[in-house]
Amino acid sequence: YRSGIGARVTVFSADLRQMAEVRGGSSYLSHNDLRLHFGLGRRTKVDRILIRWPSGGSQTVGPVPARRFVRIVEGEPWTPL
């Protein structure tokens, strides 16, 4: 599978909406963590996650329990880590 660099991820949880982008390195020979972290406060789940892939496609998954690492691969359901 590909790394997802360039994917724009938006999470929705009740009245909360957050967006982040998967980024590669920001300078010569650098590398960023490819994981995204979203703070939910006391919320217990993410209602849905919208991913806009670099390929031009989009995907929605959810609900997803809070306080979890999950892997999302384009065109596949999310999996817990």
C-alpha positions as MATLAB code, in Angstrom:
seq = 'YRSGIGARVTVFSADLRQMAEVRGGSSYLSHNDLRLHFGLGRRTKVDRILIRWPSGGSQTVGPVPARRFVRIVEGEPWTPL';
ca = [
       0.000    0.000    0.000;
       1.051    3.607   -0.438;
       1.887    5.952    2.406;
      -1.048    8.328    1.966;
       1.177   11.413    1.753;
      -1.006   14.291    0.606;
      -4.250   12.803    1.937;
      -6.518   15.344    3.675;
      -8.304   13.819    6.644;
     -11.287   15.409    8.386;
     -12.776   13.910   11.556;
     -16.284   14.649   12.814;
     -17.315   13.972   16.414;
     -20.579   15.541   17.611;
     -20.008   19.322   17.262;
     -16.248   18.934   16.621;
     -14.571   19.040   13.214;
     -10.800   18.790   12.715;
      -8.714   18.522    9.557;
      -5.100   17.471    9.002;
      -2.966   16.474    6.027;
      -0.500   13.599    5.828;
       2.851   15.200    5.037;
       6.212   13.856    4.006;
       9.480   15.554    4.882;
       9.547   19.322    5.195;
      13.188   19.788    4.217;
      16.058   17.983    2.506;
      16.455   14.392    3.796;
      13.771   14.893    6.448;
      10.796   12.705    7.276;
       7.596   13.396    9.217;
       5.511   10.916   11.182;
       2.818    9.661    8.795;
       0.322    9.157   11.632;
      -2.261   11.841   12.346;
      -3.479   12.600   15.867;
      -6.827   14.218   16.637;
      -7.796   15.389   20.129;
     -11.401   14.571   21.033;
     -11.553   15.773   24.619;
     -14.150   13.717   26.496;
     -15.835   12.411   23.354;
     -15.960    8.618   23.154;
     -16.032    8.161   19.393;
     -15.463    9.727   16.010;
     -18.747    9.748   14.114;
     -17.060    9.705   10.730;
     -13.723   10.253    9.044;
     -13.580   11.781    5.573;
     -10.392   11.128    3.583;
      -9.603   12.937    0.346;
      -6.887   10.857   -1.290;
      -4.125   12.245   -3.531;
      -5.583   10.071   -6.328;
      -8.628   12.374   -6.340;
     -10.946    9.873   -4.700;
     -12.630   10.278   -1.357;
     -13.649    7.803    1.309;
     -15.757    7.983    4.459;
     -15.359    5.558    7.369;
     -16.843    5.396   10.835;
     -17.897    5.388   13.502;
     -14.514    4.775   15.161;
     -14.010    4.474   18.953;
     -11.876    7.169   20.634;
      -8.378    6.529   22.016;
      -7.421    4.142   19.223;
      -4.844    3.950   16.503;
      -6.442    2.842   13.243;
      -5.087    2.154    9.776;
      -7.047    3.403    6.795;
      -6.059    2.163    3.350;
      -7.668    3.654    0.260;
     -10.734    1.648   -0.744;
     -10.663   -0.627    2.323;
     -12.431   -0.563    5.711;
     -10.476    0.802    8.691;
      -8.588   -1.647   10.870;
      -7.551   -1.220   14.523;
      -3.852   -1.263   15.383;
];
